Each structure stands twice: as structure tokens, then as C-alpha cells.
Amino acid sequence: MNVTVFGTGYVGLVTGTCLAEMGNTVVCVDVDADKIARLNRGEIPIYEPGLEELVVANHAAGRLAFTTDPAPAIAHGDIIFIAVGTPPGEDGSADLTHVLAVARTIGRHLGAASVVVNKSTVPVGTADRVRECIAAVLAERGVSIGFDVVSNPEFLKEGDAVNDCMRPDRIVVGSDSPAAIALLRRLYAPFNRNHDRIVLMDVRSAELTKYAANAMLATKISFMNEMANIAERVGADIELVRHGIGSDPRIGYHFIYPGAGYGGSCFPKDVQALDRIARAHGYDAQLLQSVERVNDAQKNRLFELVSAHFGGELSGRTFAVWGLAFKPNTDDMREAPSRRLLEHLWNAGARVRAYDPEARDEARHVFGVRGDLTICEQAQQALDGADALIVVTEWKAFRSPDFRALAARLKHAVIFDGRNIYDPATVEAAGIAYYGIGRGRSVARH
């Protein structure tokens, strides 16, 4: 099939590439000429495991093209995906500027019947606005062309997006058009061979499903962080509690890991946007507001542990920080807990030596050049001259260090484990003081 994708960010680039991998001919459109030039040279603007190889192979095979020219791209597509960003506005609501700009562009260049598929995460009712926008531009042109607008939200995890796209656990399609549904079924047939993963519903339900999914996952994380804070105060170990409740099949083990708070481009933005949607319709979403408040406070927790251990005397100290991305297997630092931690440390007069396997360039872009930050090329380099080690992101490369060697390298033998990836007894046996999130028995001894 001939597919057009507007947007070459995480969602657009991964979606377009995976559709090309399945034999479709895909044209990706973006207004960023530099990004398009880089993609045409085989340079991938984001880090996502497995993506670069697929982009290069499908581009070379002629199934995947990149352009800034929307007219031929729209003429190409039997299906046109809108996969542009919906950043939070000043009030936290989703900004539809880019989505509606694409809709107007489609209206200006549409020459034949097509199906427009909204892949971006958007407020309920956006499909109606996209439809109205396209129809208004077509009316200005004095032409009558049939088109459908479908909601087909993405459920891609950063760091595992290619796998999620190639092996989806569900394909949500929101439409009341039998012809559009049939076309989407054809498109997704190669992804759907084992069993039917397509979940059909009306457009507005599909739009809400995406927000509900992310809000539920964010709620589980904030709940566990709330439990971790209680565990610290009562002398319990949240990791044991996690195993105890995760064994209940009604709860399960997924997304019940306490830590330094969630970040990234989705959960913070989507929880806020859903709260604003509720307010706009006269409902006070108290649970969503609490999820956001708990997460915001949790991002301070690592610094609080560091400050308490050193009696608030952090000025002139140097801290090694392992992990800058908001999660492993990505270079994304949007809303990352590391950003809050580093700002606190700098405000207290401390210096930071930081390492991340993939987010070093992004960190240089975010923080710029400053005398109190050294971005290291290896994890061990970050330990040079450091008073203590703070682990913020649970990269696999950090999971099994030589603790006795760590103790010898650090000026003060102490680790602050923001993701609970270490066993407190093992760390303490090496002569290192250990602080985790909600590891009450360990905190009580220091």
C-alpha cells in the first residue's frame, strides 16, 4: 500500500519505517529540512534500538522516502498518517498547532479520496476538528473530495518502540466508516497474523483510550512511589512489598517499580492534558492531580537523601551520576529526573560528573557548557574525584559493578540508588553505605 506519514519524530519515524519493512511504500514528510537531509543520508536523529538498521535498509530498497514537499507526498498516500508533536501548552493542555497545520496542508493538496489517520496523542474531539479543518480548506478550493478521519493511537514504548510496532499487543482503530476500517485492516494484516489484535471502537473512545492507558501506567508508578515513601518511614523494604503484591494476578509485576519519578515525552504531558480535558468538561480529576503531585515530589527524593547524608553540606563536593536519560535504551531527557537532581546539586554548590550510555550529546544540548558539569565518556571516569555515586537510570551496564573497587574510588563510600537495582546487603558488605528508594531497613542504619 502507499502510505504517507507527517512527522519524523519517535512515532512518525518508527511507524513509517515499520510499515515500509512490511512491504509498503512510505513517504515521510517533515518541515525540518535539516532532519530530512540527515535521514536521506542515513543519519537517525533519535536513538531507538533497531531503528537505524531498518531505516537504512528500507531507504536503500526504495520503500522509504523522506521529503519536505507535502504535495507529492499527499498525492502518493492512500492512507495519510498525522504523527506530529502535541506539546503541552502553558496550561498543560495539548497544543494542537502542528496537528491542525497538517490538516490544513492535507486540505490544500488532497486530490483524491483518502483516509487520514491521527496517530498523534490528542484530546477527545480532535478528529472532528481535523475533519472540519480539511473540509473548510477543500471548500475554499471549491472542490468536493471524499475523505475519512480515523483515530489510531500509538502505544510505543521509547527504548522498545520498534518491537512494539512490529509486534503490537493491540491495534486500536476508532472509526464509523466501514471503508476506512477495511483499509486499516489491510494495512495492519501483516502485524495481525497470529491473532486479531485490532480493537474497533468509535473515534472519541479511541482518542480517550490513549490518555487512559498512559494515565493508568503513571498512576501505578506514583502509587508505588507513595508506598516507598511510607516504607521508608515505617522501616519496611518496598522491594519485598513489590514482590508480595505483584504476585497477585489482579495487580501484576508491570509498572510497580518505585524510583526517582517518571519522565519522558508521554506520561507527564498526557496526565496533565487529561486533567485539563476533564476540567474543560466540568470534572475535577483529583486522582490525576495527585498522580502528578506525587511524581513531582518524587523527583526531589534522591537529592533529599544525598543532602541528609551529608548534613546539608554539599558545597564544593563532587557527585558521580550514572544515568541521564529518563529511562534505559533512549537518549530522551525530556522531564527526566536527572534534570531535577542536577539542578538541586548545582544550587547547593556541588559539581557533577555524569555518564549515560546514549544521552551524553543530549545532555550537552540541554545543559550547555558549564564549569560544574563534566560529561564523561565512560562510567568509571565519572567516579574520578567523586564524593559519592548517584544512580538515576537503570541501564543494564550499571547493574553489576565491582563494589569494592567503587568503595576504593569514592571519597565517601556511599551509593544513592534511585532505581533500586542493587541489593543493599551486597553493597554494604563491600563497605559502602547504601540508600535506595523505600528501602527502609537500610536507611534506618545510616
KETIMI-474169 format. One record per residue (C-alpha): z, x, y; residue in three letters; residue number from 1. Coordinates in nm, 3 decimals, padded with zeros to 5 digits. Layout:
<rs>
zz | xx | yy | res | n
Z | X | Y | ALA | NUM
...
</rs>
This chain:
<rs>
zz | xx | yy | res | n
00.000 | 00.000 | 00.000 | MET | 1
-00.048 | 00.104 | 00.363 | ASN | 2
00.286 | 00.139 | 00.541 | VAL | 3
00.379 | 00.225 | 00.899 | THR | 4
00.730 | 00.339 | 00.993 | VAL | 5
00.851 | 00.356 | 01.353 | PHE | 6
01.125 | 00.619 | 01.382 | GLY | 7
01.169 | 00.954 | 01.209 | THR | 8
01.547 | 00.979 | 01.205 | GLY | 9
01.758 | 00.959 | 00.888 | TYR | 10
01.644 | 00.609 | 00.797 | VAL | 11
01.279 | 00.625 | 00.901 | GLY | 12
01.203 | 00.969 | 00.763 | LEU | 13
01.379 | 00.911 | 00.431 | VAL | 14
01.228 | 00.564 | 00.386 | THR | 15
00.876 | 00.673 | 00.476 | GLY | 16
00.894 | 00.981 | 00.255 | THR | 17
01.025 | 00.795 | -00.049 | CYS | 18
00.761 | 00.523 | -00.010 | LEU | 19
00.494 | 00.797 | 00.002 | ALA | 20
00.646 | 00.958 | -00.305 | GLU | 21
00.580 | 00.631 | -00.490 | MET | 22
00.208 | 00.648 | -00.408 | GLY | 23
00.188 | 00.451 | -00.083 | ASN | 24
00.005 | 00.584 | 00.221 | THR | 25
00.261 | 00.611 | 00.502 | VAL | 26
00.224 | 00.685 | 00.872 | VAL | 27
00.546 | 00.765 | 01.062 | CYS | 28
00.549 | 00.716 | 01.438 | VAL | 29
00.787 | 00.865 | 01.693 | ASP | 30
00.788 | 00.904 | 02.072 | VAL | 31
00.936 | 01.254 | 02.038 | ASP | 32
00.625 | 01.476 | 02.042 | ALA | 33
00.822 | 01.789 | 01.957 | ASP | 34
00.973 | 01.627 | 01.649 | LYS | 35
00.631 | 01.506 | 01.532 | ILE | 36
00.483 | 01.854 | 01.583 | ALA | 37
00.765 | 02.006 | 01.379 | ARG | 38
00.718 | 01.753 | 01.099 | LEU | 39
00.346 | 01.823 | 01.088 | ASN | 40
00.435 | 02.193 | 01.046 | ARG | 41
00.667 | 02.107 | 00.759 | GLY | 42
00.988 | 02.157 | 00.960 | GLU | 43
01.254 | 01.896 | 00.891 | ILE | 44
01.472 | 01.805 | 01.192 | PRO | 45
01.770 | 01.696 | 00.982 | ILE | 46
01.949 | 01.836 | 00.678 | TYR | 47
01.935 | 01.599 | 00.383 | GLU | 48
01.936 | 01.733 | 00.025 | PRO | 49
01.598 | 01.699 | -00.144 | GLY | 50
01.418 | 01.563 | 00.161 | LEU | 51
01.231 | 01.873 | 00.276 | GLU | 52
01.053 | 01.924 | -00.057 | GLU | 53
00.937 | 01.559 | -00.065 | LEU | 54
00.815 | 01.563 | 00.295 | VAL | 55
00.616 | 01.883 | 00.246 | VAL | 56
00.464 | 01.769 | -00.085 | ALA | 57
00.361 | 01.422 | 00.033 | ASN | 58
00.229 | 01.551 | 00.364 | HIS | 59
00.015 | 01.805 | 00.176 | ALA | 60
-00.106 | 01.531 | -00.060 | ALA | 61
-00.221 | 01.319 | 00.234 | GLY | 62
00.015 | 01.032 | 00.162 | ARG | 63
00.250 | 01.101 | 00.456 | LEU | 64
00.134 | 01.147 | 00.815 | ALA | 65
00.318 | 01.184 | 01.146 | PHE | 66
00.192 | 01.077 | 01.486 | THR | 67
00.294 | 00.978 | 01.838 | THR | 68
-00.002 | 00.738 | 01.871 | ASP | 69
00.107 | 00.384 | 01.780 | PRO | 70
-00.234 | 00.212 | 01.796 | ALA | 71
-00.395 | 00.360 | 01.481 | PRO | 72
-00.059 | 00.356 | 01.303 | ALA | 73
-00.021 | -00.019 | 01.361 | ILE | 74
-00.381 | -00.078 | 01.253 | ALA | 75
-00.302 | 00.116 | 00.935 | HIS | 76
00.002 | -00.081 | 00.825 | GLY | 77
00.007 | -00.387 | 00.602 | ASP | 78
00.381 | -00.352 | 00.645 | ILE | 79
00.537 | -00.214 | 00.964 | ILE | 80
00.894 | -00.089 | 00.948 | PHE | 81
01.117 | -00.064 | 01.255 | ILE | 82
01.364 | 00.215 | 01.181 | ALA | 83
01.471 | 00.336 | 01.524 | VAL | 84
01.822 | 00.400 | 01.650 | GLY | 85
02.062 | 00.135 | 01.777 | THR | 86
02.321 | 00.348 | 01.957 | PRO | 87
02.641 | 00.190 | 02.087 | PRO | 88
02.633 | 00.068 | 02.443 | GLY | 89
02.917 | 00.121 | 02.687 | GLU | 90
03.099 | -00.183 | 02.548 | ASP | 91
03.044 | -00.078 | 02.185 | GLY | 92
02.771 | -00.333 | 02.114 | SER | 93
02.445 | -00.220 | 01.955 | ALA | 94
02.180 | -00.116 | 02.206 | ASP | 95
01.850 | -00.279 | 02.108 | LEU | 96
01.640 | -00.099 | 02.369 | THR | 97
01.446 | 00.106 | 02.114 | HIS | 98
01.403 | -00.182 | 01.868 | VAL | 99
01.261 | -00.415 | 02.132 | LEU | 100
01.041 | -00.137 | 02.273 | ALA | 101
00.882 | -00.101 | 01.929 | VAL | 102
00.842 | -00.479 | 01.908 | ALA | 103
00.651 | -00.479 | 02.237 | ARG | 104
00.438 | -00.189 | 02.116 | THR | 105
00.352 | -00.383 | 01.799 | ILE | 106
00.258 | -00.683 | 02.012 | GLY | 107
00.027 | -00.471 | 02.227 | ARG | 108
-00.164 | -00.320 | 01.934 | HIS | 109
-00.144 | -00.571 | 01.648 | LEU | 110
-00.496 | -00.662 | 01.540 | GLY | 111
-00.445 | -00.832 | 01.204 | ALA | 112
-00.180 | -01.027 | 01.016 | ALA | 113
00.112 | -00.807 | 00.918 | SER | 114
00.474 | -00.810 | 00.806 | VAL | 115
00.723 | -00.647 | 01.043 | VAL | 116
01.033 | -00.524 | 00.863 | VAL | 117
01.352 | -00.449 | 01.053 | ASN | 118
01.522 | -00.156 | 00.880 | LYS | 119
01.749 | -00.065 | 01.172 | SER | 120
02.110 | -00.182 | 01.172 | THR | 121
02.102 | -00.466 | 01.424 | VAL | 122
02.316 | -00.760 | 01.539 | PRO | 123
02.266 | -01.102 | 01.383 | VAL | 124
01.977 | -01.274 | 01.558 | GLY | 125
01.775 | -00.958 | 01.628 | THR | 126
01.487 | -01.066 | 01.403 | ALA | 127
01.448 | -01.372 | 01.623 | ASP | 128
01.436 | -01.151 | 01.933 | ARG | 129
01.182 | -00.918 | 01.771 | VAL | 130
00.967 | -01.218 | 01.676 | ARG | 131
00.988 | -01.362 | 02.026 | GLU | 132
00.907 | -01.025 | 02.181 | CYS | 133
00.596 | -00.970 | 01.969 | ILE | 134
00.481 | -01.329 | 02.024 | ALA | 135
00.524 | -01.301 | 02.401 | ALA | 136
00.307 | -00.987 | 02.419 | VAL | 137
00.043 | -01.143 | 02.195 | LEU | 138
00.039 | -01.446 | 02.426 | ALA | 139
-00.008 | -01.216 | 02.727 | GLU | 140
-00.308 | -01.068 | 02.546 | ARG | 141
-00.442 | -01.418 | 02.481 | GLY | 142
-00.466 | -01.364 | 02.105 | VAL | 143
-00.324 | -01.550 | 01.807 | SER | 144
-00.232 | -01.327 | 01.514 | ILE | 145
-00.003 | -01.426 | 01.231 | GLY | 146
00.298 | -01.208 | 01.150 | PHE | 147
00.635 | -01.234 | 00.981 | ASP | 148
00.959 | -01.058 | 01.072 | VAL | 149
01.181 | -00.964 | 00.777 | VAL | 150
01.529 | -00.815 | 00.766 | SER | 151
01.555 | -00.536 | 00.507 | ASN | 152
01.867 | -00.334 | 00.598 | PRO | 153
01.913 | 00.018 | 00.469 | GLU | 154
02.210 | 00.129 | 00.259 | PHE | 155
02.158 | 00.506 | 00.264 | LEU | 156
02.449 | 00.748 | 00.248 | LYS | 157
02.400 | 01.063 | 00.452 | GLU | 158
02.403 | 01.353 | 00.210 | GLY | 159
02.266 | 01.136 | -00.071 | ASP | 160
02.001 | 00.937 | 00.114 | ALA | 161
01.702 | 01.040 | -00.096 | VAL | 162
01.877 | 00.939 | -00.418 | ASN | 163
01.992 | 00.611 | -00.262 | ASP | 164
01.637 | 00.532 | -00.152 | CYS | 165
01.473 | 00.626 | -00.482 | MET | 166
01.741 | 00.456 | -00.695 | ARG | 167
01.880 | 00.171 | -00.486 | PRO | 168
02.169 | -00.035 | -00.616 | ASP | 169
02.038 | -00.334 | -00.419 | ARG | 170
01.740 | -00.421 | -00.200 | ILE | 171
01.839 | -00.688 | 00.048 | VAL | 172
01.546 | -00.893 | 00.180 | VAL | 173
01.604 | -01.157 | 00.444 | GLY | 174
01.309 | -01.390 | 00.496 | SER | 175
01.198 | -01.751 | 00.462 | ASP | 176
00.830 | -01.655 | 00.420 | SER | 177
00.705 | -01.660 | 00.058 | PRO | 178
00.410 | -01.440 | 00.154 | ALA | 179
00.633 | -01.177 | 00.317 | ALA | 180
00.874 | -01.181 | 00.023 | ILE | 181
00.583 | -01.134 | -00.220 | ALA | 182
00.459 | -00.836 | -00.019 | LEU | 183
00.805 | -00.674 | -00.017 | LEU | 184
00.833 | -00.734 | -00.392 | ARG | 185
00.505 | -00.546 | -00.440 | ARG | 186
00.621 | -00.261 | -00.219 | LEU | 187
00.954 | -00.221 | -00.396 | TYR | 188
00.828 | -00.278 | -00.751 | ALA | 189
00.838 | 00.096 | -00.841 | PRO | 190
01.203 | 00.111 | -00.732 | PHE | 191
01.287 | -00.202 | -00.926 | ASN | 192
01.168 | -00.140 | -01.282 | ARG | 193
01.499 | -00.114 | -01.467 | ASN | 194
01.629 | -00.448 | -01.345 | HIS | 195
01.574 | -00.674 | -01.045 | ASP | 196
01.763 | -00.520 | -00.755 | ARG | 197
01.616 | -00.747 | -00.489 | ILE | 198
01.871 | -00.979 | -00.329 | VAL | 199
01.697 | -01.257 | -00.138 | LEU | 200
01.862 | -01.440 | 00.150 | MET | 201
01.792 | -01.577 | 00.496 | ASP | 202
01.733 | -01.334 | 00.782 | VAL | 203
02.068 | -01.376 | 00.957 | ARG | 204
02.264 | -01.329 | 00.635 | SER | 205
02.071 | -01.009 | 00.566 | ALA | 206
02.150 | -00.879 | 00.915 | GLU | 207
02.520 | -00.952 | 00.868 | LEU | 208
02.525 | -00.803 | 00.516 | THR | 209
02.466 | -00.452 | 00.651 | LYS | 210
02.751 | -00.476 | 00.900 | TYR | 211
02.981 | -00.637 | 00.644 | ALA | 212
02.916 | -00.358 | 00.393 | ALA | 213
02.997 | -00.078 | 00.637 | ASN | 214
03.298 | -00.264 | 00.776 | ALA | 215
03.437 | -00.312 | 00.426 | MET | 216
03.400 | 00.059 | 00.344 | LEU | 217
03.556 | 00.160 | 00.675 | ALA | 218
03.842 | -00.081 | 00.608 | THR | 219
03.915 | 00.083 | 00.271 | LYS | 220
03.928 | 00.425 | 00.436 | ILE | 221
04.159 | 00.312 | 00.716 | SER | 222
04.379 | 00.129 | 00.467 | PHE | 223
04.426 | 00.446 | 00.263 | MET | 224
04.497 | 00.648 | 00.575 | ASN | 225
04.760 | 00.390 | 00.670 | GLU | 226
04.912 | 00.423 | 00.322 | MET | 227
04.901 | 00.803 | 00.354 | ALA | 228
05.099 | 00.789 | 00.676 | ASN | 229
05.357 | 00.569 | 00.508 | ILE | 230
05.367 | 00.804 | 00.207 | ALA | 231
05.448 | 01.099 | 00.432 | GLU | 232
05.743 | 00.915 | 00.578 | ARG | 233
05.891 | 00.793 | 00.251 | VAL | 234
05.835 | 01.114 | 00.053 | GLY | 235
05.558 | 00.983 | -00.176 | ALA | 236
05.231 | 01.155 | -00.268 | ASP | 237
04.931 | 00.944 | -00.168 | ILE | 238
04.711 | 01.116 | -00.428 | GLU | 239
04.929 | 00.981 | -00.707 | LEU | 240
04.929 | 00.642 | -00.538 | VAL | 241
04.549 | 00.658 | -00.516 | ARG | 242
04.519 | 00.709 | -00.890 | HIS | 243
04.768 | 00.432 | -00.950 | GLY | 244
04.580 | 00.170 | -00.751 | ILE | 245
04.229 | 00.295 | -00.831 | GLY | 246
04.280 | 00.222 | -01.199 | SER | 247
04.288 | -00.147 | -01.109 | ASP | 248
03.925 | -00.262 | -01.156 | PRO | 249
03.968 | -00.507 | -00.868 | ARG | 250
04.023 | -00.207 | -00.639 | ILE | 251
03.838 | 00.086 | -00.800 | GLY | 252
03.832 | 00.452 | -00.700 | TYR | 253
03.547 | 00.446 | -00.449 | HIS | 254
03.631 | 00.498 | -00.082 | PHE | 255
04.007 | 00.519 | -00.129 | ILE | 256
04.037 | 00.885 | -00.031 | TYR | 257
04.275 | 00.949 | 00.258 | PRO | 258
04.179 | 01.214 | 00.509 | GLY | 259
04.122 | 01.306 | 00.870 | ALA | 260
03.936 | 00.986 | 00.957 | GLY | 261
03.579 | 00.868 | 00.913 | TYR | 262
03.291 | 00.967 | 01.140 | GLY | 263
02.913 | 00.980 | 01.137 | GLY | 264
02.644 | 00.761 | 01.283 | SER | 265
02.727 | 00.440 | 01.097 | CYS | 266
03.089 | 00.341 | 01.038 | PHE | 267
03.229 | 00.395 | 01.392 | PRO | 268
02.924 | 00.236 | 01.556 | LYS | 269
02.894 | -00.055 | 01.315 | ASP | 270
03.262 | -00.153 | 01.313 | VAL | 271
03.259 | -00.162 | 01.693 | GLN | 272
02.931 | -00.352 | 01.702 | ALA | 273
03.052 | -00.614 | 01.453 | LEU | 274
03.368 | -00.662 | 01.658 | ASP | 275
03.154 | -00.717 | 01.968 | ARG | 276
02.934 | -00.964 | 01.779 | ILE | 277
03.245 | -01.158 | 01.681 | ALA | 278
03.371 | -01.160 | 02.040 | ARG | 279
03.035 | -01.278 | 02.167 | ALA | 280
03.072 | -01.580 | 01.938 | HIS | 281
03.430 | -01.657 | 02.039 | GLY | 282
03.611 | -01.494 | 01.746 | TYR | 283
03.885 | -01.231 | 01.771 | ASP | 284
03.823 | -00.995 | 01.474 | ALA | 285
04.172 | -00.848 | 01.454 | GLN | 286
04.122 | -00.668 | 01.125 | LEU | 287
03.814 | -00.484 | 01.253 | LEU | 288
04.002 | -00.382 | 01.566 | GLN | 289
04.287 | -00.247 | 01.352 | SER | 290
04.044 | -00.052 | 01.132 | VAL | 291
03.908 | 00.115 | 01.443 | GLU | 292
04.254 | 00.187 | 01.589 | ARG | 293
04.383 | 00.338 | 01.265 | VAL | 294
04.078 | 00.561 | 01.236 | ASN | 295
04.102 | 00.675 | 01.596 | ASP | 296
04.467 | 00.771 | 01.547 | ALA | 297
04.395 | 00.941 | 01.214 | GLN | 298
04.163 | 01.188 | 01.383 | LYS | 299
04.472 | 01.327 | 01.559 | ASN | 300
04.669 | 01.375 | 01.237 | ARG | 301
04.557 | 01.728 | 01.149 | LEU | 302
04.641 | 01.857 | 01.495 | PHE | 303
04.980 | 01.687 | 01.478 | GLU | 304
05.057 | 01.872 | 01.153 | LEU | 305
04.942 | 02.203 | 01.300 | VAL | 306
05.141 | 02.157 | 01.619 | SER | 307
05.456 | 02.055 | 01.433 | ALA | 308
05.439 | 02.357 | 01.201 | HIS | 309
05.411 | 02.600 | 01.492 | PHE | 310
05.667 | 02.420 | 01.707 | GLY | 311
05.403 | 02.324 | 01.960 | GLY | 312
05.338 | 02.691 | 02.044 | GLU | 313
04.965 | 02.718 | 01.985 | LEU | 314
04.852 | 02.905 | 02.296 | SER | 315
04.696 | 03.239 | 02.204 | GLY | 316
04.677 | 03.156 | 01.833 | ARG | 317
04.354 | 03.159 | 01.634 | THR | 318
04.270 | 02.900 | 01.370 | PHE | 319
04.011 | 02.918 | 01.094 | ALA | 320
03.835 | 02.585 | 01.049 | VAL | 321
03.635 | 02.513 | 00.735 | TRP | 322
03.401 | 02.218 | 00.779 | GLY | 323
03.246 | 02.074 | 01.095 | LEU | 324
03.011 | 01.801 | 00.967 | ALA | 325
03.167 | 01.457 | 00.930 | PHE | 326
03.109 | 01.473 | 00.553 | LYS | 327
02.958 | 01.715 | 00.298 | PRO | 328
02.583 | 01.755 | 00.242 | ASN | 329
02.485 | 01.682 | 00.601 | THR | 330
02.474 | 01.862 | 00.934 | ASP | 331
02.567 | 01.545 | 01.125 | ASP | 332
02.862 | 01.592 | 01.361 | MET | 333
02.848 | 01.254 | 01.533 | ARG | 334
03.205 | 01.121 | 01.564 | GLU | 335
03.318 | 01.400 | 01.327 | ALA | 336
03.698 | 01.452 | 01.301 | PRO | 337
03.637 | 01.823 | 01.360 | SER | 338
03.535 | 01.750 | 01.718 | ARG | 339
03.868 | 01.584 | 01.799 | ARG | 340
04.061 | 01.864 | 01.627 | LEU | 341
03.882 | 02.143 | 01.813 | LEU | 342
03.929 | 01.973 | 02.149 | GLU | 343
04.305 | 01.942 | 02.080 | HIS | 344
04.330 | 02.307 | 01.978 | LEU | 345
04.143 | 02.425 | 02.285 | TRP | 346
04.353 | 02.208 | 02.515 | ASN | 347
04.661 | 02.372 | 02.361 | ALA | 348
04.522 | 02.719 | 02.441 | GLY | 349
04.416 | 02.812 | 02.087 | ALA | 350
04.096 | 02.980 | 01.970 | ARG | 351
03.881 | 02.863 | 01.679 | VAL | 352
03.677 | 03.049 | 01.419 | ARG | 353
03.471 | 02.785 | 01.240 | ALA | 354
03.238 | 02.775 | 00.942 | TYR | 355
03.025 | 02.496 | 00.794 | ASP | 356
02.751 | 02.544 | 00.530 | PRO | 357
02.498 | 02.333 | 00.725 | GLU | 358
02.634 | 02.225 | 01.065 | ALA | 359
02.655 | 02.563 | 01.240 | ARG | 360
02.346 | 02.510 | 01.455 | ASP | 361
02.454 | 02.157 | 01.535 | GLU | 362
02.797 | 02.289 | 01.638 | ALA | 363
02.633 | 02.536 | 01.874 | ARG | 364
02.433 | 02.248 | 02.019 | HIS | 365
02.741 | 02.024 | 02.054 | VAL | 366
02.987 | 02.279 | 02.193 | PHE | 367
02.760 | 02.534 | 02.359 | GLY | 368
02.872 | 02.890 | 02.419 | VAL | 369
03.243 | 02.925 | 02.489 | ARG | 370
03.488 | 03.211 | 02.457 | GLY | 371
03.739 | 03.020 | 02.245 | ASP | 372
03.490 | 02.933 | 01.970 | LEU | 373
03.326 | 03.160 | 01.715 | THR | 374
03.077 | 03.004 | 01.473 | ILE | 375
03.088 | 03.218 | 01.159 | CYS | 376
02.810 | 03.268 | 00.906 | GLU | 377
03.045 | 03.285 | 00.607 | GLN | 378
03.367 | 03.107 | 00.520 | ALA | 379
03.556 | 03.431 | 00.473 | GLN | 380
03.455 | 03.554 | 00.819 | GLN | 381
03.635 | 03.258 | 00.972 | ALA | 382
03.963 | 03.396 | 00.834 | LEU | 383
03.943 | 03.720 | 01.034 | ASP | 384
04.239 | 03.731 | 01.269 | GLY | 385
04.332 | 03.369 | 01.195 | ALA | 386
04.689 | 03.243 | 01.207 | ASP | 387
04.616 | 02.956 | 00.965 | ALA | 388
04.337 | 02.774 | 00.782 | LEU | 389
04.243 | 02.413 | 00.853 | ILE | 390
04.008 | 02.236 | 00.608 | VAL | 391
03.829 | 01.942 | 00.769 | VAL | 392
03.526 | 01.871 | 00.545 | THR | 393
03.538 | 01.865 | 00.164 | GLU | 394
03.235 | 02.084 | 00.090 | TRP | 395
03.226 | 02.194 | -00.275 | LYS | 396
03.218 | 02.560 | -00.165 | ALA | 397
03.571 | 02.520 | -00.028 | PHE | 398
03.728 | 02.372 | -00.339 | ARG | 399
03.830 | 02.681 | -00.539 | SER | 400
03.924 | 02.968 | -00.307 | PRO | 401
04.131 | 03.270 | -00.410 | ASP | 402
04.462 | 03.153 | -00.265 | PHE | 403
04.636 | 03.489 | -00.299 | ARG | 404
04.353 | 03.654 | -00.110 | ALA | 405
04.380 | 03.379 | 00.151 | LEU | 406
04.752 | 03.444 | 00.188 | ALA | 407
04.683 | 03.811 | 00.250 | ALA | 408
04.414 | 03.739 | 00.512 | ARG | 409
04.605 | 03.487 | 00.723 | LEU | 410
04.866 | 03.596 | 00.977 | LYS | 411
05.074 | 03.297 | 00.872 | HIS | 412
05.027 | 03.184 | 00.512 | ALA | 413
04.963 | 02.816 | 00.577 | VAL | 414
04.681 | 02.573 | 00.493 | ILE | 415
04.627 | 02.234 | 00.653 | PHE | 416
04.418 | 02.035 | 00.406 | ASP | 417
04.254 | 01.744 | 00.587 | GLY | 418
04.084 | 01.612 | 00.273 | ARG | 419
04.348 | 01.672 | 00.004 | ASN | 420
04.114 | 01.890 | -00.201 | ILE | 421
04.386 | 02.135 | -00.310 | TYR | 422
04.679 | 02.095 | -00.546 | ASP | 423
04.996 | 02.159 | -00.342 | PRO | 424
05.175 | 02.333 | -00.629 | ALA | 425
04.885 | 02.577 | -00.683 | THR | 426
04.869 | 02.662 | -00.314 | VAL | 427
05.245 | 02.706 | -00.282 | GLU | 428
05.256 | 02.924 | -00.595 | ALA | 429
05.036 | 03.170 | -00.404 | ALA | 430
05.297 | 03.185 | -00.130 | GLY | 431
05.112 | 02.954 | 00.111 | ILE | 432
05.272 | 02.663 | 00.293 | ALA | 433
05.067 | 02.351 | 00.227 | TYR | 434
05.015 | 02.042 | 00.442 | TYR | 435
04.792 | 01.760 | 00.326 | GLY | 436
04.736 | 01.400 | 00.432 | ILE | 437
05.007 | 01.179 | 00.288 | GLY | 438
05.143 | 01.448 | 00.052 | ARG | 439
05.500 | 01.350 | 00.137 | GLY | 440
05.687 | 01.571 | -00.108 | ARG | 441
05.507 | 01.880 | 00.020 | SER | 442
05.557 | 01.805 | 00.389 | VAL | 443
05.926 | 01.740 | 00.333 | ALA | 444
05.981 | 02.101 | 00.216 | ARG | 445
05.841 | 02.265 | 00.530 | HIS | 446
</rs>
